[in-house]
């Protein structure tokens, strides 16, 4: 049993929580909570730590697994949450190849540019899985996907939603267009409401930074600007909400053959 905060394993957990560089060097990330532990692919789990009290209550959950027991107060110090559930795992990072994104007919993608809010990023991943998105491209200046707050917000979708950080979002959009994928930008200058377009063929949405939206350079690559109509004095929705509205319109059309 680990009984000291000075234990090297505990120090490493805290380092992985706080430093993206450490996560990158070790090629791992942290997940906390019962659901995140249970949904993690077993071949991806490097090591699991369980609080002493949780282990006593739920020993059967770990009967065929090797885990490290941690004294409760030490686990509390290592946890990134205010009320830890008592289980924490180190998990191997995901590495997708660009070629894997082109396998589906009429694919549905998102291209995220400079998204900075961890909660928004995680929510977009979770919503994307639910709406049937085939993959997500992220500009290299987006928030670190393995930030614990992002991971928590994905609610497990991090394990299943293919993604790729790209050096150039503009070049990625050009590649999408070469492959016959129609690219839409969610933009305040959009002339058409989002639900007037047809998304049954290959489709990609460009989603921009929470405060500034898409850069002109990326927005100019879109085939079409679309807008989400607003009532009252509201000018726009936040990035995750806007992305959700757009994603579920695609899902609706594809379920029902457009209208």
Backbone bond lengths (Angstrom), bond angles and torsions (degrees), N, CA, C in turn:
res aa  C-N    CA-C-N  psi(-1)  N-CA   C-N-CA  omega(-1)  CA-C   N-CA-C  phi
1 X - - - 1.467 - - 1.529 109.92 -
2 X 1.331 115.77 139.24 1.463 120.38 175.80 1.526 108.24 -86.10
3 X 1.316 116.08 123.78 1.471 120.54 -174.86 1.523 113.29 -120.79
4 X 1.324 117.43 2.89 1.465 119.63 -175.55 1.528 111.63 -132.03
5 X 1.318 114.59 138.84 1.465 120.57 175.70 1.524 110.32 -66.94
6 X 1.317 116.24 -21.71 1.466 121.11 179.82 1.530 112.94 -79.28
7 X 1.313 116.76 -5.91 1.465 120.33 178.18 1.537 109.81 -57.46
8 X 1.318 116.83 137.58 1.464 120.97 -175.25 1.532 112.50 -62.40
9 X 1.322 116.74 -32.91 1.468 119.24 178.74 1.529 110.96 -67.36
10 X 1.314 116.29 -39.64 1.468 120.57 178.20 1.522 110.01 -67.16
11 X 1.312 116.14 -42.70 1.469 119.74 177.11 1.528 110.91 -58.95
12 X 1.320 115.73 -38.87 1.465 119.28 -179.92 1.524 111.46 -68.83
13 X 1.335 117.18 -38.66 1.463 120.31 176.91 1.525 110.13 -58.84
14 X 1.318 116.19 -46.77 1.468 120.75 -179.61 1.526 110.25 -62.94
15 X 1.322 116.50 -39.08 1.467 120.98 177.67 1.532 110.42 -62.77
16 X 1.319 116.26 -42.70 1.465 120.08 179.93 1.527 112.02 -66.85
17 X 1.316 116.87 -32.09 1.463 120.74 177.34 1.519 111.43 -66.97
18 X 1.320 115.78 -39.48 1.465 120.21 -168.99 1.520 114.60 -96.77
19 X 1.312 118.10 -23.24 1.463 119.78 -170.26 1.528 112.33 -123.60
20 X 1.333 114.60 115.18 1.452 119.52 176.28 1.514 112.26 -62.14
21 X 1.334 116.14 -32.24 1.466 120.37 179.43 1.526 110.61 -61.81
22 X 1.332 116.67 -41.73 1.468 120.53 179.22 1.526 110.72 -65.41
23 X 1.323 116.50 -40.78 1.470 119.93 178.29 1.528 110.65 -62.50
24 X 1.322 115.16 -40.56 1.468 119.51 -179.53 1.522 111.43 -68.01
25 X 1.333 116.21 -43.72 1.469 120.32 -178.75 1.524 111.55 -62.60
26 X 1.336 116.08 -39.69 1.466 119.93 -178.60 1.531 112.70 -90.06
27 X 1.336 115.85 -8.07 1.466 122.33 178.54 1.529 111.59 58.89
28 X 1.338 115.60 41.74 1.462 121.20 -178.82 1.527 109.92 -139.41
29 X 1.330 115.78 170.93 1.459 121.43 170.73 1.522 107.84 -146.85
30 X 1.332 116.19 169.59 1.460 121.68 -177.45 1.520 111.24 -106.49
31 X 1.320 115.80 142.73 1.464 120.88 170.74 1.525 107.91 -128.71
32 X 1.331 115.27 142.20 1.465 120.60 179.75 1.516 110.76 -125.25
33 X 1.307 115.88 148.40 1.454 121.37 174.16 1.517 113.08 103.64
34 X 1.325 114.70 158.59 1.466 121.34 -175.35 1.524 111.59 -63.73
35 X 1.331 116.67 -48.44 1.467 119.74 -177.11 1.523 111.22 -63.13
36 X 1.324 117.00 -45.49 1.463 119.85 -178.87 1.527 110.93 -63.57
37 X 1.317 116.71 -34.88 1.469 120.58 177.45 1.527 110.81 -68.77
38 X 1.324 116.38 -46.11 1.466 120.15 -175.98 1.524 112.69 -68.29
39 X 1.338 117.03 -30.91 1.463 119.95 -178.09 1.525 113.02 -86.71
40 X 1.312 117.38 -14.56 1.468 120.11 -178.29 1.528 110.31 -64.94
41 X 1.338 117.81 131.18 1.471 119.46 175.31 1.526 109.78 -58.42
42 X 1.312 116.65 127.63 1.467 120.39 -172.79 1.526 112.68 -58.66
43 X 1.348 116.12 -33.44 1.464 118.65 -179.33 1.528 112.44 -71.40
44 X 1.334 116.36 -12.98 1.464 120.72 179.58 1.530 112.57 -91.78
45 X 1.323 117.84 -17.93 1.465 120.56 -176.42 1.527 110.20 -76.48
46 X 1.324 115.37 123.42 1.469 121.39 178.33 1.521 109.99 -86.10
47 X 1.346 116.00 -46.86 1.466 120.38 -179.88 1.521 109.11 -160.35
48 X 1.333 115.81 147.73 1.458 121.44 179.36 1.522 110.12 -123.44
49 X 1.328 115.01 136.30 1.468 122.63 178.75 1.526 108.17 -116.02
50 X 1.330 116.03 135.09 1.463 121.47 -176.57 1.522 109.03 -129.42
51 X 1.340 116.24 134.88 1.463 119.09 177.86 1.527 109.52 -67.88
52 X 1.309 115.64 150.89 1.469 121.28 -176.40 1.528 111.75 -57.46
53 X 1.336 116.50 -45.91 1.467 119.67 -176.75 1.528 111.39 -67.82
54 X 1.322 117.13 -38.68 1.464 120.15 179.80 1.527 110.57 -67.81
55 X 1.312 116.03 -38.05 1.467 119.97 179.57 1.530 110.71 -63.42
56 X 1.323 116.13 -39.81 1.467 119.72 179.65 1.527 111.26 -64.31
57 X 1.340 116.55 -36.38 1.466 120.89 -179.04 1.527 112.66 -78.74
58 X 1.338 116.12 -35.84 1.471 120.60 -171.08 1.525 112.31 -122.77
59 X 1.305 116.61 37.07 1.467 120.86 -176.32 1.529 111.97 -54.94
60 X 1.326 116.59 -34.73 1.461 120.44 -178.31 1.519 113.65 -62.03
61 X 1.338 116.56 -27.85 1.460 120.76 179.63 1.528 111.72 -62.87
62 X 1.333 115.15 -25.48 1.465 120.05 -174.31 1.529 112.69 -115.59
63 X 1.341 116.90 18.00 1.467 120.54 -172.90 1.524 113.52 -59.34
64 X 1.335 116.80 -33.80 1.465 119.49 -177.93 1.526 112.18 -110.13
65 X 1.344 115.51 20.61 1.464 119.67 -176.27 1.524 110.39 -129.13
66 X 1.307 115.36 148.93 1.459 120.63 177.25 1.522 108.94 -90.82
67 X 1.321 116.61 120.93 1.461 120.88 -179.89 1.524 109.98 -131.82
68 X 1.326 114.67 160.81 1.463 121.45 177.02 1.524 107.53 -104.90
69 X 1.335 117.02 121.98 1.465 121.19 179.10 1.524 108.68 -83.43
70 X 1.335 115.40 137.09 1.463 121.30 -177.14 1.524 108.99 -127.59
71 X 1.310 116.07 132.14 1.468 120.94 176.20 1.529 108.97 -55.18
72 X 1.328 117.23 142.42 1.464 121.58 -172.05 1.528 113.95 -54.41
73 X 1.322 116.94 -47.56 1.470 119.14 -176.44 1.532 111.02 -65.79
74 X 1.326 116.65 -32.16 1.466 120.77 177.98 1.528 109.76 -72.09
75 X 1.331 115.88 -41.07 1.468 119.96 177.86 1.525 110.09 -61.36
76 X 1.329 116.31 -41.24 1.468 120.97 178.44 1.523 110.61 -58.64
77 X 1.318 116.83 -41.17 1.466 121.19 179.79 1.525 111.75 -67.25
78 X 1.325 115.91 -33.91 1.465 120.10 -177.94 1.524 112.75 -81.95
79 X 1.324 116.66 -20.79 1.459 120.55 -175.12 1.521 111.82 -74.74
80 X 1.325 115.41 149.45 1.464 121.81 177.78 1.527 111.50 -93.68
81 X 1.331 117.75 -1.07 1.458 121.03 -177.23 1.528 111.23 -112.96
82 X 1.335 115.76 156.61 1.463 121.17 -178.73 1.528 111.26 -68.48
83 X 1.324 116.50 -40.08 1.471 120.86 179.97 1.528 108.96 -125.18
84 X 1.318 117.30 80.55 1.467 120.82 -176.41 1.525 112.41 -61.79
85 X 1.327 115.67 143.20 1.465 121.08 179.49 1.523 112.13 -80.61
86 X 1.323 116.24 -16.76 1.464 118.42 174.47 1.508 116.23 108.81
87 X 1.331 117.55 6.41 1.469 119.62 177.48 1.526 109.29 -139.63
88 X 1.312 115.15 135.02 1.462 122.57 -176.07 1.530 108.10 -143.28
89 X 1.330 116.62 134.61 1.468 119.64 -179.13 1.521 111.60 -127.89
90 X 1.315 115.10 146.77 1.460 122.29 168.31 1.525 106.27 -94.76
91 X 1.335 116.00 127.23 1.464 121.55 -172.78 1.526 110.13 -126.20
92 X 1.310 116.54 143.24 1.468 121.02 178.45 1.527 110.54 -68.23
93 X 1.324 116.34 140.73 1.455 121.13 177.49 1.532 110.94 -68.99
94 X 1.334 114.15 161.30 1.465 121.37 179.32 1.525 110.21 -97.63
95 X 1.329 116.05 144.01 1.463 121.45 178.31 1.528 108.49 -135.64
96 X 1.338 114.85 99.82 1.459 120.05 179.59 1.526 110.05 -94.36
97 X 1.320 115.92 151.20 1.460 122.48 177.28 1.526 109.47 -101.71
98 X 1.331 115.91 145.23 1.460 120.99 -179.94 1.532 111.70 -55.19
99 X 1.334 117.04 -38.01 1.467 120.57 -176.70 1.532 112.38 -59.50
100 X 1.336 115.81 -30.47 1.465 119.73 -177.18 1.530 112.21 -66.97
101 X 1.333 116.63 -19.30 1.461 120.27 -176.25 1.531 112.46 -78.55
102 X 1.311 117.48 -13.70 1.466 119.33 -172.74 1.525 113.08 -101.54
103 X 1.300 118.67 10.96 1.464 120.96 -172.84 1.525 114.05 -80.21
104 X 1.328 117.49 -26.70 1.468 120.23 -176.66 1.527 111.20 -85.49
105 X 1.331 115.97 145.79 1.462 120.10 172.06 1.524 108.47 -80.77
106 X 1.334 116.90 140.56 1.468 122.34 -177.95 1.532 111.59 49.93
107 X 1.322 116.96 57.56 1.469 119.64 -176.33 1.523 112.58 -70.36
108 X 1.306 114.36 165.41 1.468 122.39 -179.55 1.523 107.67 -129.69
109 X 1.334 115.70 117.42 1.463 120.76 -175.97 1.526 111.80 -125.27
110 X 1.323 114.88 160.13 1.462 122.94 165.93 1.516 108.33 -117.49
111 X 1.333 115.47 144.98 1.464 121.48 170.52 1.526 106.31 -121.68
112 X 1.319 116.76 114.83 1.466 122.01 -176.36 1.520 109.47 -103.57
113 X 1.327 116.04 127.81 1.462 120.69 -178.28 1.526 110.95 -114.31
114 X 1.314 115.91 116.29 1.469 122.73 172.08 1.527 113.61 55.35
115 X 1.322 118.42 36.79 1.464 120.13 172.45 1.522 109.08 -71.49
116 X 1.320 117.00 131.42 1.460 121.23 -173.03 1.520 114.44 -114.72
117 X 1.307 117.82 -21.04 1.466 119.90 -174.96 1.529 110.75 -85.39
118 X 1.335 118.12 120.72 1.471 120.38 -178.13 1.524 113.33 -59.22
119 X 1.327 116.52 -39.80 1.459 119.92 -179.95 1.517 112.23 -64.24
120 X 1.335 116.20 -42.61 1.463 120.13 176.86 1.520 111.21 -60.86
121 X 1.321 115.84 -45.26 1.466 119.86 -177.45 1.528 110.61 -61.73
122 X 1.321 116.14 -47.81 1.459 119.28 -179.65 1.514 112.65 -62.98
123 X 1.334 116.16 -40.34 1.464 120.60 179.50 1.521 111.13 -64.96
124 X 1.326 117.06 -39.26 1.467 120.57 177.96 1.525 110.27 -61.77
125 X 1.328 117.56 -42.41 1.463 120.25 178.84 1.527 111.18 -63.08
126 X 1.312 115.72 -43.92 1.468 119.66 -179.49 1.526 110.79 -63.86
127 X 1.334 116.12 -44.89 1.458 120.80 179.87 1.522 110.93 -66.29
128 X 1.329 115.99 -38.37 1.468 120.58 -179.61 1.521 111.22 -60.44
129 X 1.314 116.33 -41.92 1.463 118.38 177.96 1.525 110.47 -62.11
130 X 1.334 116.08 -44.95 1.457 120.27 -178.88 1.516 113.44 -64.45
131 X 1.339 116.78 -31.30 1.467 121.07 -176.23 1.525 112.76 -90.98
132 X 1.319 117.46 -3.33 1.458 119.81 176.45 1.509 115.64 87.37
133 X 1.325 117.65 23.92 1.471 121.09 175.99 1.529 109.00 -66.33
134 X 1.332 115.93 140.29 1.470 120.32 -177.61 1.522 113.56 -88.59
135 X 1.328 117.48 -21.24 1.456 119.33 179.66 1.520 110.90 -179.20
136 X 1.327 115.03 159.12 1.463 121.46 -177.92 1.521 109.16 -127.60
137 X 1.331 115.37 128.12 1.462 121.70 173.46 1.526 108.02 -101.30
138 X 1.323 116.71 135.11 1.465 121.39 -178.50 1.521 109.54 -122.49
139 X 1.332 116.68 133.05 1.461 119.23 172.99 1.520 108.02 -66.32
140 X 1.317 116.49 151.98 1.464 120.53 -173.22 1.526 113.18 -65.61
141 X 1.354 117.70 -14.69 1.462 119.99 178.88 1.530 112.67 -93.89
142 X 1.328 117.66 8.61 1.471 119.81 173.49 1.529 110.03 -70.47
143 X 1.326 115.93 160.79 1.464 121.98 175.90 1.529 109.47 -56.03
144 X 1.326 115.95 149.34 1.462 121.61 177.65 1.527 109.35 -62.35
145 X 1.315 115.76 119.03 1.463 120.90 -178.02 1.523 112.41 -62.19
146 X 1.327 116.85 -23.85 1.469 120.90 -178.03 1.529 112.94 -93.45
147 X 1.324 116.69 7.77 1.461 121.26 169.83 1.538 107.66 -57.49
148 X 1.334 118.71 132.05 1.475 120.10 -177.01 1.528 114.47 -53.41
149 X 1.341 117.50 -33.25 1.465 119.88 179.49 1.526 111.19 -69.11
150 X 1.332 116.59 -36.40 1.465 119.93 175.65 1.523 109.49 -65.50
151 X 1.331 116.01 -49.37 1.464 121.26 -178.37 1.521 110.63 -55.59
152 X 1.332 116.33 -45.75 1.463 120.74 -178.89 1.536 110.39 -61.54
153 X 1.336 116.72 -41.10 1.466 120.73 -177.60 1.522 113.19 -70.65
154 X 1.332 117.67 -22.85 1.474 119.12 179.00 1.522 112.05 -71.57
155 X 1.320 117.46 -19.91 1.470 122.08 179.92 1.536 112.09 53.28
156 X 1.314 116.51 36.11 1.461 120.62 176.72 1.516 114.69 101.78
157 X 1.327 117.69 -13.94 1.468 119.63 -178.80 1.522 112.53 -66.57
158 X 1.315 117.73 -19.97 1.464 121.24 176.41 1.524 110.75 -57.15
159 X 1.318 117.19 -28.42 1.469 121.23 -178.91 1.530 113.00 -75.96
160 X 1.334 116.58 -19.14 1.471 119.32 -168.37 1.526 115.38 -124.81
161 X 1.321 118.45 -16.51 1.463 120.69 -176.14 1.529 110.39 -94.35
162 X 1.328 119.19 111.68 1.465 120.61 178.77 1.529 111.57 -61.83
163 X 1.318 116.38 140.29 1.465 120.66 -179.22 1.518 109.54 -148.84
164 X 1.331 114.55 160.53 1.458 119.62 179.84 1.518 109.15 -152.78
165 X 1.336 116.85 124.92 1.463 120.74 169.70 1.523 107.53 -76.97
166 X 1.330 116.95 133.80 1.465 120.75 -177.35 1.527 110.10 -120.18
167 X 1.317 115.72 146.13 1.465 120.68 179.20 1.519 111.30 -68.89
168 X 1.319 116.81 -34.35 1.466 120.96 -178.14 1.523 109.81 -136.29
169 X 1.324 115.90 111.41 1.468 119.90 177.29 1.525 110.36 -65.22
170 X 1.353 116.22 -34.80 1.464 119.93 179.28 1.525 111.44 -62.54
171 X 1.336 116.55 -44.50 1.466 119.74 179.45 1.530 111.12 -66.55
172 X 1.324 115.89 -34.26 1.465 119.57 177.37 1.521 110.74 -63.99
173 X 1.329 116.54 -42.42 1.465 120.31 178.21 1.528 110.53 -63.73
174 X 1.319 116.64 -40.29 1.469 119.65 177.11 1.530 110.78 -59.90
175 X 1.327 116.25 -40.22 1.466 120.35 178.90 1.530 110.69 -66.09
176 X 1.321 116.81 -40.47 1.463 120.64 177.05 1.527 110.49 -58.72
177 X 1.323 115.68 -45.36 1.467 120.18 -177.90 1.527 111.41 -66.40
178 X 1.321 116.26 -37.76 1.473 119.90 177.37 1.523 111.02 -60.06
179 X 1.312 115.93 -30.44 1.461 121.20 -178.27 1.529 112.30 -90.65
180 X 1.323 116.13 12.21 1.454 120.22 174.68 1.513 114.83 80.75
181 X 1.314 116.67 16.15 1.469 120.76 -179.99 1.522 108.90 -91.15
182 X 1.325 116.27 126.27 1.464 121.51 -178.00 1.529 108.61 -80.28
183 X 1.326 115.97 127.77 1.468 121.18 -173.16 1.526 109.94 -107.45
184 X 1.329 115.42 124.17 1.460 122.49 -179.79 1.523 109.51 -114.14
185 X 1.321 115.94 138.92 1.462 120.84 175.29 1.520 108.96 -109.05
186 X 1.326 115.75 126.17 1.462 120.11 171.46 1.524 106.36 -75.04
187 X 1.340 116.80 112.18 1.467 119.55 -167.23 1.520 110.24 -148.15
188 X 1.331 115.84 140.97 1.465 120.54 179.47 1.524 111.81 -63.85
189 X 1.335 117.29 -22.14 1.464 121.33 179.03 1.531 112.22 -87.68
190 X 1.312 116.34 5.26 1.462 119.51 179.94 1.516 111.63 -61.20
191 X 1.322 116.31 134.55 1.464 121.03 179.39 1.529 111.16 -90.87
192 X 1.318 116.69 -28.05 1.462 120.64 -178.70 1.524 110.74 -102.05
193 X 1.321 116.12 138.20 1.455 119.20 171.17 1.529 108.96 -65.89
194 X 1.304 115.34 146.37 1.465 120.92 -174.55 1.526 113.48 -56.80
195 X 1.339 117.45 -30.37 1.465 119.85 -175.57 1.527 113.29 -88.74
196 X 1.337 116.75 8.31 1.460 120.21 174.86 1.523 112.62 -97.57
197 X 1.319 117.01 -2.56 1.466 121.27 -179.36 1.528 110.29 -98.55
198 X 1.324 115.23 161.64 1.464 121.41 178.75 1.524 109.07 -104.06
199 X 1.325 116.56 123.45 1.463 121.54 -176.36 1.536 112.55 -115.90
200 X 1.330 116.76 20.04 1.465 118.81 -175.45 1.525 113.14 -78.46
201 X 1.327 117.16 -19.83 1.466 120.91 173.92 1.531 108.57 -90.22
202 X 1.339 116.30 -175.42 1.462 119.65 178.66 1.518 111.20 -54.50
203 X 1.329 116.35 128.87 1.471 122.08 -171.43 1.518 111.08 -137.50
204 X 1.332 115.45 140.93 1.468 120.74 171.53 1.520 108.90 -137.54
205 X 1.327 116.22 139.36 1.457 122.13 174.84 1.524 109.66 -110.04
206 X 1.322 115.53 137.34 1.459 121.53 173.31 1.523 108.16 -97.51
207 X 1.320 116.52 125.20 1.467 122.24 -179.63 1.522 107.88 -121.06
208 X 1.347 116.33 127.73 1.457 120.21 -173.36 1.514 114.93 -101.86
209 X 1.303 114.12 -178.49 1.459 124.25 -179.78 1.529 111.45 -55.87
210 X 1.350 115.65 145.21 1.463 121.57 -175.81 1.528 112.90 -56.20
211 X 1.333 117.41 -41.78 1.458 119.80 -175.77 1.512 114.25 -92.55
212 X 1.322 116.67 -34.35 1.465 120.77 -170.91 1.518 114.76 -111.03
213 X 1.307 117.55 -7.99 1.454 119.54 -177.70 1.517 111.67 71.80
214 X 1.315 115.61 -159.80 1.463 120.96 179.53 1.520 110.93 -75.74
215 X 1.311 116.49 146.95 1.466 119.53 171.16 1.526 108.22 -68.96
216 X 1.327 115.95 153.83 1.465 119.88 178.35 1.524 110.81 -60.25
217 X 1.344 115.43 -35.47 1.469 119.97 -177.38 1.529 111.32 -62.06
218 X 1.332 116.47 -43.11 1.461 118.81 -179.43 1.522 111.29 -78.35
219 X 1.332 116.47 -42.23 1.467 119.81 -178.59 1.527 111.24 -58.54
220 X 1.329 116.63 -35.05 1.467 120.54 -177.99 1.524 112.55 -66.02
221 X 1.323 116.91 -17.52 1.468 120.83 179.96 1.531 112.45 -81.34
222 X 1.319 116.96 -12.98 1.467 120.16 -176.38 1.524 111.30 -69.98
223 X 1.317 116.00 149.82 1.465 120.97 174.06 1.520 110.95 -76.32
224 X 1.327 115.83 -27.81 1.462 119.65 -173.18 1.527 109.86 -156.74
225 X 1.341 116.27 139.36 1.462 121.25 171.84 1.528 108.31 -94.67
226 X 1.320 116.54 135.39 1.459 120.22 174.26 1.523 109.10 -125.41
227 X 1.318 115.27 155.49 1.464 119.68 179.49 1.514 109.97 -129.34
228 X 1.312 114.01 154.57 1.463 121.36 172.92 1.523 106.23 -101.60
229 X 1.327 119.01 114.46 1.467 120.21 -175.91 1.523 111.48 -63.11
230 X 1.327 115.56 141.27 1.464 122.37 -177.16 1.527 110.63 -118.33
231 X 1.309 115.83 141.24 1.464 121.58 172.04 1.527 108.92 -101.91
232 X 1.326 115.69 168.17 1.461 119.91 177.77 1.519 111.78 63.54
233 X 1.333 116.44 -145.54 1.461 121.34 -177.61 1.524 112.98 -102.11
234 X 1.316 116.09 8.93 1.465 120.43 179.97 1.524 109.26 -74.30
235 X 1.334 116.69 128.81 1.463 120.79 179.92 1.522 112.41 -88.48
236 X 1.328 116.24 -35.35 1.462 118.60 -176.57 1.526 109.93 -161.55
237 X 1.322 115.72 165.59 1.462 122.63 173.93 1.522 109.14 -94.74
238 X 1.339 116.60 163.39 1.463 116.55 174.91 1.525 109.17 -71.88
239 X 1.325 115.44 167.29 1.466 120.96 -170.45 1.524 112.21 -58.34
240 X 1.334 116.96 -43.97 1.463 120.03 -176.91 1.524 111.35 -67.89
241 X 1.327 116.65 -41.09 1.464 120.19 179.90 1.526 110.72 -66.62
242 X 1.337 116.76 -44.82 1.469 120.44 179.13 1.523 110.73 -61.65
243 X 1.323 115.75 -44.78 1.465 119.58 179.05 1.524 110.60 -60.54
244 X 1.333 116.66 -39.64 1.456 120.71 179.76 1.522 112.58 -63.39
245 X 1.328 116.39 -43.15 1.469 120.52 178.11 1.527 110.17 -59.59
246 X 1.333 116.25 -46.23 1.464 121.01 -178.48 1.528 111.67 -66.38
247 X 1.319 116.27 -43.96 1.462 119.84 -178.40 1.523 111.74 -61.80
248 X 1.323 116.60 -41.17 1.462 118.22 -176.91 1.526 112.84 -78.06
249 X 1.331 117.35 -17.92 1.463 118.67 170.32 1.528 109.83 -69.89
250 X 1.329 116.66 -40.92 1.468 120.21 175.44 1.529 109.64 -60.84
251 X 1.319 115.90 -46.62 1.466 120.71 179.88 1.524 111.11 -59.42
252 X 1.326 116.66 -43.64 1.473 121.34 -179.64 1.525 110.66 -61.66
253 X 1.339 115.61 -47.22 1.463 119.16 -178.11 1.527 111.48 -63.93
254 X 1.309 116.57 -40.57 1.465 119.30 -176.46 1.530 111.79 -72.91
255 X 1.310 116.67 -28.46 1.469 119.27 175.16 1.523 111.27 -70.98
256 X 1.359 115.11 -36.56 1.465 119.18 -173.20 1.507 115.19 -109.23
257 X 1.331 118.31 7.64 1.463 119.24 -179.42 1.510 112.18 67.80
258 X 1.299 117.51 49.33 1.476 128.79 177.71 1.515 111.07 88.09
259 X 1.299 120.69 -92.13 1.460 120.72 -170.71 1.527 111.68 -88.83
